[in-house]
Amino acid sequence: MSGSPVADVPARRPAEAAATGRPGARGLRPYALRCEHRTTPLGIDEPAPRLSWRLASDLRGDDPVAYRVRVAGRAEDLDGCGQLLWDSGRVSDPGATAVGYAGPALPGRTRFHWRVSVWPAGSDTPAEATSWFETGITHVGKWRASWITHDPRPVDVMDAPTEGGFALDDHGLAPCPVLRRTFTASAGTLARLHVTARGLYEVRLNGVRVGDAELAPGWTDYHRRVQYQTYDVTAALREGENVLAATVADGWWSGFVGFEPRRAGAHYGSAPQFLAELRLTGPDGRSSSVVTDGTWRTATGVVRHADLLMGECHDLRHDNDGWELPGFDDSGWSPALVTETDHRLLVASADEPVRAMTELRPCSVERVSPGTHVVDFGQNLAGRVRLTVRRLAAGARVVIRHAEVLDGSRRLYTANLRTAAATDVLVGDGREHIVFEPRFTYHGFRYAEISGVPELADSDVVAVALHSDTPWAGEFDCSDAELRRLHDCVAWGQRSNFVSVPTDCPQRDERLGWLADAQVFLPTAALNADVAAFFTKWLRDIDDARTPDGGFTNVAPRLVGVADEGAPGWADAGVIVPWHLYRVYDDPRFLSRSLEGMCAWVDLIHRHNPGLVWRHRVGPHFSDWLAPGTPTPRDVVATAYFAHSARLTARAAEALGQKDVGERYHRLADDIRRAFTEHFVTSEEAADGLRVRVAGDTQTGYLLALAFELLPAGLAGAGARRLAELVESAGPALLTGFLGVALAAPVLDAHGRADLAHALLLRDEVPSWRFPLRHGATTIWERWDGWTPGTGFRAPSMNSFNHYALGSVGEWLYRGVAGLDQAPDSTGYRTLLIRPRPGGLRHASARYESVRGTVSVTWERQGGRIALRVLVPPGSTAEVYVPTTDPGSVRESGLVPDADDRHITAVSTAADHVLYRVSSGAYRFTAAHSPIGGPPGADRPRPSLTPSRRTSGPAAKPSFARSYEEDTP
């Protein structure tokens, strides 16, 4: 069940952010203009930014033949009223949806306007759309600010609450510093703030919060790279005296991170630091700056400690009332300490920040003892609680504890949090109507225990979901209510774990950027959301974490206490992730920026394993992590990934035009493939035909061999039959862990066993996806059997209930069940592959906002017929498999497909389908199809599209305002 949304909190952007196009147009039109995969970014430092657009049309075959991009310093200059900075001229390229800026060097701290013109076939009049981007401090030598921090020498001890005579546990953390600086400004001044922290920051200008970024500036290896953000703060300026104020917290810099007890915190530094530069441009065009330096004043305030794992404490008795506003007397504060002036590691953010993305009301509030309530928000999420307290006596405290699940006594189950306290505390000062919301922590939770409040109403408490702002790009629906719930669980797991980096879980003392989890889940993630900018940033984290000998690590950002030497399937993400991003987003820079590391990684494995069986330099070798069945031999897993990484490196080099490099790695991949067959594959003729065995005879062994094409052509069919036998004999069920589960449905489907993939989706016993659903799951569990009625909870040392790896089946819901895919040799959905696998379902649909435009597939069976609707964006074509056993029954928009119709070409006919090739546009196919008896629950009523506003009991799924719909024309 999901909690009731009280309000969506979309990314807040200026009104001018929306790209403009031709309203009401039916023909070809560009929309969703992007710069560096982001909408109107402020403060980029890419010298040749990538400018991209998507296309829409209401007409068939309305494809582009040419484009033109112009860039200028003023919007009116694009209309021919002034000088252009760069003009691509008309470029004949029907497949283009992006171009790299190729004009003069872009000066920093400047807004640029740009326009794309797209010509449809047979027209001399282009369709146009306009947007803008803004450069940041593009050269480190241009920074004038210094890193500053609070003077730690004056000891600032928090008064212990008198209630119960207990002092609050601060976990050894210091109070959060507050910093302020006054300055004057004249009327009509424009202002840009460039800001970052070693730690976390929140900035206010004259008491007005700057921006809506949470947990900024995000997590990087601060020894290698520190991100900064840029904000337009003009609206908050006053004429005369102004105050720029900030609160900083430990965050990833000096707080608790990971699970290594010998290095639990302070991985990068010992105390947070702050750096800011406010650029003021007066009406006369003259500029000045307010920078962090020794003139700033510092103290500590309400936030007595704040930590990502431990939680946050606000003590209102330490409030410096009005400190963020002009007129406050800070003479008793200390001068800031200047720590250094080195700017070499500063880079502009490449992704959108973490934001508060939606809010959920409780499903229930239960009083469990005097002054203590347990709140169920109905949805496992990552975020925080906002609590309204009517009155709190001086020294009295309210404590909020968080958990994913309840124990048998209906109290919070927190053993699986390990050392993460996940506790927020409010200490009162006697004031009334307090709104308490932590600012520098987040928790993974569905339930909150709130103590210290005698009465708690539903309206007093809200869960605020936080995650990186990756615009939602995909939708999936079908006639099976539990499959819809499974998709929702996958989506919530993604939201909960995309918090600056792709984490493993949001609740316990870990939350690391594990590479294997991300690489197996990326195909699903990229269908759910636009993750191009998010992974652009994380690929830099992966590169920063590389070892001196060329190895990728197991986590990124790199962290002391986690084995550096990369394991098979984990470190291989440094090859797999950029290749998949290239295929999805058609941006070759994902490959060009990664190819050196890809080659170095494959060469490292080869250097230590000249026999081509990967047994040395395997790091911690997690194998097929948390597989419930017989373990797959480690050298089988490793060698399969060795071959796969070599093959993808070859393809990446070829895609970049480096033919010689590609040939070298193709030869290596062929040699590894032969070594794999020689060492791990046996075959024999039997009465029932050829039998093949992969060493270990496990599901994962066959999945790797088939998915990575390691079996000789004559053995692949027999290997697939053996895989099917293993799956069927297990239940049918999967006995795979993190590496195998992502491959199961696609591999079975590719070898003609879509029926078995559907059977796995229908299973409701352990191990299965439906078992957790039927026991209250609202996100994907880390383990198939994280809890069972017979054994209860698994060992708390490794038992998360919000962990997306096993949710990698989400890819097949789009690609298989709904049938929305692209051809194997396609990039950026240039050639679509529409091939539904209905199974026992009555209907299914998927919609995806690709880099070329909107792709959608909807199919429905009624009686003996099937209806298939397809939308192909301009510039793309599609291969459409119409499922039917009666080719003569196929109709398109009510007519027999005609050989003279240039938009539809019949390609082939098979026993169960007719294949058509279609051009861009919308199509409605119908055909005869055998009626079915659906699986239990397949015809349950579809939920109302109107969100529930209930505050107790079952509640509807919250919507997320930042979706593809904002860009769809």
N, C-alpha and C positions, 0 to 999 in steps of 0.2 A: 504494500500500500504506500502511496505517496502522500506527503503532507500537503495541506491546502495552501496555495500561494496567496499571500496578501498583496504582494506587489512585485512586478518584475522591475529589476534595476538594470536597465540597459546601459551599455557604454555611452556615456554622455559626451557628445561632440558638438562643436559649434554648428549653428544652423547652416553655415556656408559649406559644411563638410560634404554634403551630398553632391555627387557629380550630376551635372545637368545634361539632359538629352532632349529628344523631340517628343513632347508629350502627345499621347494619343496616336502615335505613328503605328501603322500596320506593317510596314516594310522593315528592311534591315536597319538595326539600330544598335550602337554600342552602349553598354551600361557597366556598372560596377567597376569603375576605373580604379586602378591600384598603382601605387608606387612602392616597390620593394615588398610586394604582397600585402600591403597595408593601405587602408583608406586614409587619404590626406594626412600622412604622418608629419609630425612636428619633430624636427631635429634629427635628420638622417645624416650619416657621414659617408655614404657610398658615393665615390666620385663619379660613377657612371650608373645612376639608378635605373632599374628596370621598370618601365612603364607598361602597364598591361590593361586589357579591357576584355569584356565578354560581349557576346552578340545574341540578339534575339530577333525574331521575325515571326509574323503570323502567316507567312507564305511558304509554300514548299519550294525547295531549291533556290531560296533567296540567299545565295552565298556571296561572300566578299571576293573581290578580285584584286583589290589594292587598298593600301592604307597610306595615311600621311600623319605624322606627329609633329606638332609645333610646340616650342617652349618659349616663354617670355617672362619678363619681370613683372608685367602688369596684365591683368585680365583683358583690358581693352586693346593691348598690343596684338592679341591673337586675332582680332577683327581686322587687322591691316592698318590700324591707326598708329602704329609705332614700330619699334625695332624688335625683331625676333632674336632670341638668343640662339635658337637652333631650329632648323627646319629639315626634316628627313626627306622632304620632297615626296612625290607620289611613288610608292614602292609596290611593284606587282608581286604580291605574295598572298595567294588565297588562304594559306594556312596560318598566317600571322595573327597572334593575339597579344603580342608583346614586342617591345623593342628596347634595346639599351640606349640610354642617352649618349650621344656622340658629338656634343658641341663643346664649346670652350669650357674651361674649368669653372665649376660652380663655386662662387664665393660662399663663405659661411654665414650663418644667421640671416638667411634671406629666403623669402617666399617666392616660389616660381609657379606660374600657371601653365597648364598644358592642355592641349586639345588633340583628340584623335579624330580623324576623318576616315570613313570607310566607304568605299565604292561598291555597290552591288553590281552584279553582272548586268550588262545592258543599260547602265545608267551613267550619265555624266554628273549627276548630283549626289554628293556624298552625304551620309548620315554622320552626325558629329556629337561629341560629348566632351565636357570640360571638367577639369579637376585641378588640384594644386598639391604641392608638397613644400616642405620647408627644410632647409639645411640647418645643421647644428654647428657646434664649434668644431669645424672639420680638421683643424690642425692643433696638436697638443700645445704648440708654442703660443697659441692664442689665449690659453687659459691664464687668468690672473689670480684666481682664488687659491687659498691655502686650505689644507686639511686642518680642521680644528676639532677639539674635544673638550669635555668638561674637566676641570681640575679635580683629580680624585683625592687630593690631599685632605681637604676639609671633610671629615667623616660625617655623613648624613644618615643617622640611625633612625629607622622607622619605629615609631612608638608601637608597642605590642598592644593589640586589642585587649580590653579588660574582660570581655565576655569569656567566661570559663577559665580565665587565668592563663590562656595559652597564647604563645607568640606564633605568628604565622611563619610558615617555612618559606624562606626566600630562595632556597636551593643554592645559596652562595652567590646569588646574582645581585648586582648593584642596581640602585634606582636609575630610571631612565633620565638622561640629561635633557634639559630644555635650554634652548639658545635663542637669543633675540638680538636684533640690530635695528636702530631707527635710521631713517633717511628722509629726505624731502623730495617731492616731485611737483612739477607744474601741471596745470590743466592740459589735457590733450596729449599726454605722454603715452607712448606705446611701451609695453614691457614684455620681455621673455625671461623666464627663469630656467636656467640649466642647473640641475641639482642631482646629487647622489649621496651615498653614505657607504661607509664600511660598517655594515649593520643594516638597519631599517630606518626609514625616515617618514615623518609626516610634517608637511610645511603648511603654514598659514600666513596669509598676507592681510594685515588689519583684521585678524580674527576669522577670515574667510578661508576655508580649506582650499588648498591648491590641488587641482586635479582630482581624480577618483581612483588612482592607483593604490592597490593594497600590497603590503609586503615589499614595497619598492626599496631598492632598485632591482630586486630579483637576485637569484643565486647564481654566482659564477665562481670559478677558482680565483679568488681575489688577488692571488699572487701573480696571476697571468692577465686578468681582464676585469675591469670594473665598469659596469654600465652606468650611464647617466640618462636622465629624462629631461625633456624640454616641455615647458608649459607656457601658454599664453595667459598672462596674469593681468592684462590691461584693465579688465573690468573691475578688479579689486583695488586698484590704485586710488588714492585720494590726492587732492591738491593740498600741499603742505606736508605735515608730518605723517609718515607711514612707518609700519613695523613689519619686518620680515622675521618670522618666528618658526622654530622647528623643535620637534621632539625626536630623539633618536633612541633606538633600542638595539639589543645585541644581535638578534636575527641569526642568520647562518654564520656571520662573521665571528662573533665571540660567544654565541649561545650554545646550547646543547644541540648536537647533530649526530645522527647515526646511533650505533649500539655498542661501540667499543668502550668498555669500562675504563681502560687505561688512558683513553683520550676522548672523554665524553663531550667535552666542549672546548671553546677557545681554539678552534682549529686554525684560524687565520690571524686572530688578534685577541687582545685582552679586554678592550673596551671600544664601544662604537665611536666613530668619527664622522664628521659632516663636512661636505663641500658644496658650495653654491655660488652661482654668479648670476646676478640679476642685471639684465641689460635694459637700460632705459633710453628711449629715443624720443627727444622732445619734438614739439611742433616745428621747430626750425631745422630738424634733421640731425642735430647734434646728439651724440651718444655718450653715455656715462655708464658706469657699472657699480653695483654694490656687491662686494665679494666677501666671502668668509675670510677673516683674519683676526688678529689679536684685539680688535676693537669690539668684537662681539662680547656679550655678557651671558653667563651661564649659571645655572642652578639645577636643582632637581625639583620635581613637582609631584603630581598626583600618581603617576605610574611608578610604583615602588619596585616592581620587577616585571619583565616581560620576556617570555621565552617561547619559542615555537613548540617545544615539547612539553615544557613544564606548565605553561599557562601564564596568566597575567594578573597582577594585583593593583587595584586603584585604592588609594587611601585619601579620602576627601579632606582629611585634616591637613594635608600638605598642599592644598590647592593655592596657587598664586593667582588670586582672582584678578582678571584683567591683564595678565602678563602678555597676551598676544596683541594688545591694543595700544595705540598711542596714549601717552600720558601716564603710563605705569612707571613707578619709581623702582629702577633696578640697581640703585646705588649699593645695595647690600649684596648684590650678586658678584660672582667672581669673573675676572676677565678670562676669555677662552684661551686655551693652550693651543699654539700652532705646532702641529706635529711634523709636517713636511709640506713641500710645494711641488712634489713630483706628480706630473700629469700623464706620464707616458702610458699608463695602463688604461686610461679612460677611453671608452668607446660609446657611441650612441646606441641606445637600445635597438635591437633588430626586430623585436616582437612587441606585441601588445602586452600590457602588464596584467597582473592578477587584478580582478575587479570583483566587487560584490554583485553577483549576477542574478540572484533571485532570493526571495524570502518566503519562508514557510511558517504557517500557523501550526499550533499543536493539533494532533489528532485526539490526544487525551491528556489530562492533567490529573494525577492521582496523588492524594495526600497519604503518605506512607507512615508518618509519625508526626507529632506536633512540630510545626515549623519546617517540615521537610516534604517536598513533593517530587515525584518523578514525572517528567514530561516526555511524551512520545510524539515526535514530529512526523512519524510515519515514513521517513525516508532517511536512509544512511547517506551522509554527505560530508563534505569538508567545509568547515567554516567556523562560525562562532554563534553565540547566543546574545541577543539584545534583550535586556531585562529592564522593566520599569518597576521601581520600588517606591511605594507611597511615602514612606518615611523611614529613616534609619538613624538610630541614636548614635551619638558620638562614641566611637570605639566599637560599636556593634558591627558584626560582619555578616555578609551573605556569601555563601560558597556555592559555586557551580561546578559540578563534576560531570564528565562526559563519558559515554560508552556507546559501542555499536549495538550491543545486545544486552538482554537481561538474563539473570541466572534463574534457577528454579524457584527462588523466593520472590521473584519479580523485583529484584534490586539490581543495580548496575553490575555487569560483569566486566571487570577491569583487569583481570589477570593477564590478558593478551596484550595489554598496553606495555608490558614489561616495565621499564623504568620511567616511562613518560607519565607525569602526574596529570596532565590534561585537566588542570583545575584553575578556575578563575575566581578571584576574590574581590569583593567590594567592602571597604571599611567606611562606615558612615561618620558624619560630623554633625548630625542633628538636622540637616536640611531635609526638605520634603520634595517629593516628585523627582526622583533621580532616574535618569536613563543611563544604564551601565552597559557599555559595549566595548570589549577589548579591541585594540587596534594593531597589536604587534604579535599576535599569535593566531593559530588556527588549530582546530581539532577535527578528528574523524569521529562522527557520532550520529546516532539516531535518537538516543535518549540523553536527557540531562537531568541530574538530580540537583535540585535547588533547595538549599537549607538556609535558615535564618530569616525567612519570610513567613509570617503566620498564616496569611491567606494568599493564594496565587490564582488569578483568573486567567483564562485562555488569552485574553487580550493583553496581558502583561508580558508575554514572552514570545519571541520570534527567533527562528533560526535563519541565519544569513549565510547563504552558500557562496563560497569564494572559489574561483579558479581562473586560470589564465584565459584571457578573452580571445578565444578561438571561435570565430563566427560559425554558428551551426549551419551545416551545408547539406545534410541528408535527412531523409525521412523514410521510415519503413512501416508498413502495416500489413496485416493479413487476417484471415478469418479465425485464427486460433488465438484466443485471449492470452494463453500462457506464453506463446511465442512473442506476442506484443510485449508482455511483461519482461521476457528475457531481453528483448531489444532495449527496453527502458533500463534494465539493470546494467547492461553493457554501457549505455550512454552515461548513466550516473557514475559508474566506475571511472569512466574517462574524465568526466568533469572533476571528480574528487581527486584525481591523481595527476592532472595536468596543472600543477601549481609551480610556475616558473620553470620547472623541469618535469619530465615524465617520471613520477615517483612510483614506488612499489605499493605504498599504502599510506593513508593519511592519519593513522591513529597512533601507532606505536613509536618506540624510539628507533626509527630507521628513516623512512621517507627519503630514500636515496634514488638517484637516477640510474637504476639498473638497466644495462644495455639490452639484455635478452628480453626482458619484459616489454621494452619499447619496440624491439624489432619484430616480435611475433604479433604485437597488437597494432602496429602502424597501419597495415592494410584496412583494418576496421576503423581506426581513428580517422584516417584520411577520407573515409566515406561519411563518417558522422559529422565532421567539422573541417573547416579550412585551417589546416595545421601547418601551412607553408612557412609562415613567419615564425611560429613557435619552434619548429624543428630547424629553421635556419639558425636560430640562436643556439639550440642544443647541439647541433653539429659542431659549432665552435667550442662548446664545452668538451665534446668528445676529442676534438683536435688538441685542445689545451691539456687534456689528461694523458696524451700519448707519452709513452716511456721513451727514454733516449735511444733505445735500440729499435724503435719503430712499432712497438706494441700498443694495441688498444687496451684499455683497462676494463674492469667489470662495471664500474659506476662512473658517471660523469655528472657534475663536477667531481674531480678526484678528491678523495678524502683519506686522510691518515687513519689507519685502523681497518680499512677494507683492502683485501689483497689486490695489489696493483696489477699483477700479471694476469692478462686476460684469459678467460676460460673459453673453450669451444662453445659456439652458439651465443655467448655473451659478447666477447670482443668482436666477433664477426659482424655485429651490428654496425661497426664502423664502415663496413662494405655494403651491407644489406640496406640500411636506412637511406643513404644518399641515392642508391639506385632506384628504390621505390619512389622516393620523392620526385626524382627526375621523370619517372613514368607517369606519375599522377599530375604533376604541375608543369611538365614540358619546359622546365628551366634547367638548361645545361650547367648552370653555375653550381648546382648541387653536386655535380660530378667534378667539374674543374677544380672546385675548392677542396675536394676530398680525394682526388685520384692519387696524389702523392702518398697520403696515409694508407689508402687501399693497397697500393703496390708494396709499401713498406711492411704492412701486416702480412700479406701473403708471402713475401720474401723471407720474413722472420720465421714463419712456420716451416717454409721449405728449407731454410738454412739449418734448422735444428732437426729436421726430419727428412733427410735426403732420400730415404727409402719410400717416401710419399704416404706412409701410414703415420698419422699424427699421434705420437705417443709421448713426445718430449715437449717441454715448455707448454704444458696444458693448464698452468695456473691451478686454481682450486678445483677445477673440473666438476662442475655441478651436474653434468650429464643432462638427462631429461628430468629436470627438477620436479620433485613431488609426484612422480608417476606412481600410481598405486599398484601396478603390476610388477612382473619380473623386470629387474633393471636391464636396460639396454646396454650392451658392452660399451665401455667408454671410448674405445678406439674406433668403434663403428660410428658413434655420434661425431667424434672429432674429425675423422677422415672425411665423412660426408660434408661437414661444414668447410673443411679445407678445400674440397673440390668446388663447392658452391661459391665460396669467396673468390677463388681463382677465376671461375667462369664469369661472375659478375664484374670482376675487375677488367677482364678482357672486353666485355660488352661496353663498359664505361669508357674505356680507351677508344674503342671503335666509334662510339657516339660522339666523342670529342675530336674525331678525325685522326687519332694516333694509331694508324694501322699497324705499324711494326710492334708497338707495345701490345696491342690487342692480340696479334698473332702469337706473341710470346706467351701470354697468359692462357690463351686457348690451348696451346700445346701442353702447357703445364696441367690445365684442367683435364685434358684427355688422358694424360699420364696418370693423374691421381684417380681418375675414373677406372682405368684399367687395374691400378693397384687395389682399389676398393673391391672390384670384382674378383681379383685373384685371391685376396686375403679373406674376404667375408661372404662370398656368394658361392653356393653350390647348386647344382641342378642334376636332375635325373629323370629318366623316362619312367612313367608308372602306367598302370592299367587305365587310369582316368586321365592320362595326358602328362605333359611336362610339369614337373614339380621344381620349385625354386625355394631355397632357404637362404635368408640373410642371417649371419651369425647372431645368436641370441634369440632368434625367432620371436621377436617382439613387434607389437604394432608400430612403435616408433621407428624401429629399424627399417621396416618396409616403407613407412611414410617418408622417411628421409631419402631412401634410395629411389623412390618413385618421384617424389617432388623435385629432387635435384637431378633427375635423369641420369642416375648412376648405373642402371641396369642396361645391358645390351638390349637392342630392340627386340630380339627374339625371346628375351626373358621377362620383359616388362609385364606382359599379360599374365604370365604365371605368377609373378610377384604380386600383382594386384589381386589375383584370386586367393593367394595365401593370406594377404592382408584382410580380405573380406571374410575368410574362414575364421581368422583370429577375432575379428570384431563380432561376428555372429556367435561364435562359441562363448564369448564373454557375456552375452546377454540378449541382443546385441548391446555392446557397451564399449566405451573407450577406456583403455588402461594406460593412458599417456599422461605425461606431465606438461610443463610449460612449452617445451619445444615441439612435441608431437601434436598437441591439441590444435594448434593453428593450422596444421596441414591436413587434418583428418577429413573433413567434409570436402574441401577442394580436390584432394587426391582421389577419394572414392568417386566423386562426381566425374572427374576427368577420365576415369576408367570404367565408366558405364554403371556405377552403383550409386546413383543419386537416391535410389530407394533406400539404401542403407544409411546414407547421410540423413535422410528424413527420419528413419527409424531411431537414430541416435537423438534427434531432436525431440522425439516422442517419449523416450525413456524417462521414468520418474523415480527410479531407485538409484541408490549410490552405486557407481558414480554416474551422474547425469547432470544436465543443466536444470531440469525441472525439479529435482529433489530439493535444492535450496529454495526455489520459488514456493514450493508447497509447504515450506517451513518458515515462511515470512521474509525471505531475502528480498532486499530492494537494490542490492548491488551484487557483483560477482564475488564469490568467496575465493580465498587463496587456495584452499584445499577442497577437493570434491566432498570430503567428509569432515568439514570443519566442526560440524555438530551432527550427531545422529541420536535418535530416541534411545538406542540401546547403550551407547557409550558416552553420551553427553559431549562435552567440548573436547577437542583434541588438545595436545600439549600446548599451553599458552606461549611457549617460546617461539612458535611459528604458526600463527593461526589468525590471520586477518580475515575480516568479513567484507572488505572493500579493496579488491585487488584485481586488476583488469586482465591479467594474463589469460586465464581460462575463458575470458569473454571474447577471445579472438575469433570465435565462431561467428561473431557479428558480420564479418566480411561475407560469409556465405549466405546470410539472410538477404543481403543486397544482391550479390552476384549470382547465387544459385536459386534461392526460393523466388525472389522477384525477377531475376534474370537481367539485372543491370550490370554490364561489364564492358570492358574494352578489349579489343583484339590483342593477342600476345605481342605483336610488333607495333602496337600503337602507343603514342605518348599523348598526354593531355586529352584523352578521349577524342582523338581525331577520327578513329574508326571504332564505332560502338559494336558491342556484341550483345544482342538481346536474345536471351535464351532461357525462358522460365522453366523451372523444374517444379511443377505443381504439387507432386506427391499426393497427399490426401487432403490438401487444402481447397477451400472453395474460391478464395480470392487472395491476392497479394498485390502490393504496390511498393514502389521505391521512387524517390525523387532525389536528385543530386545536383548541386550547383557546381559544375565543373569549371575549369579555367576557360572553356569555350562558350559556356552558357548552360542553361538548364537541360538536364536529361531526366526523363521520367518514363517509367514503365508501370502499367496497370493491367492486370489480367483478372478475369472473373469467369467462373464456370456456372452455367445455369442449365440444368437438365442435360441434354446431349450436345451442348455447344459451349465454346469458349470465346470470349471476347478479349482482345489484346490491343491496348492503346499504347502508342510509343511517341515520344517527343524527342527529336534529334536537333541539336542546336545548329545554327548556320556555320558552315565551314566543316561540318562533320558529315560522315556517312554512317550507315549502320547495316550490319548483317542481322536480319531478324528471323529467328526460328519460330514459325507458327506451329504450335503443337497440334497435330491432327493425324488421323489415319485415313482421311479421305481428302486427298489434295484437291479434288474437284469442288469441295464445299467451301474453299477459302474465298472470302470476300474482303474487299478493302473499301471502307466507307460505303458499303452496300453494293459495290460493283465487283465484277470479276476483274482481277488485276490484268491489265491489258499490256501486251508486248509493245504497244506504241507509246505507253506512258513512260516518259524518260525518267520519272522519279522512282519507279519500282521495276526491278529486274528479277525475274525468277532465276535462281542459281541452281538449285538441286532439289530433289524429292527423296525422302527416305521413308522408312516404315512408320515413323512416329512424328514426322514434321515435314514442312516445306520451308526451304530457305530462300529468303528474298534479300536483295541488296537495295537499300533505299537511300535517297538523298535527304537533306535536312528538311524538317517540317514535322507536322503532326499526322499520325496515321492511326486508323481504326480497323483492325483486322478481326474477322469472325471466322469460325470454322467449326465443323463437326468435331465433337470430342466425346469420348466414352464417359457416361455418368459414373459417379463414384459414391461410395459410402464413406463419409468423412470420419476422421478420428474423433474420439470423445472430446467434446468441447469445441469442435471446429466451427460449429454454427452458433456459438454463443453470441448474444447481442453485442454489437459494437458500442463502445462507450460514447457518451455525449461529447460533442466537441466543445461544450461550454464548461470551463473549469468550475469545480465545486468551490464554494466559499464556506464549507462547513468547518467548524473549529473543534469537532470531536468526532470520533468514529472514522470509518474509511473515507479517504479523500482522493480527489483527482490529481493526476500528475501536473506539476507546475509547468507552465510554458516558459520558454527562454526568449526574451525579446530580441536578442542579438542572433538572428537567424538569416538564412539566405533570403528570406522574404523581403528584407529591407533593400536588397539589391535587385530583386526581380522586377523588370519593367512591366 
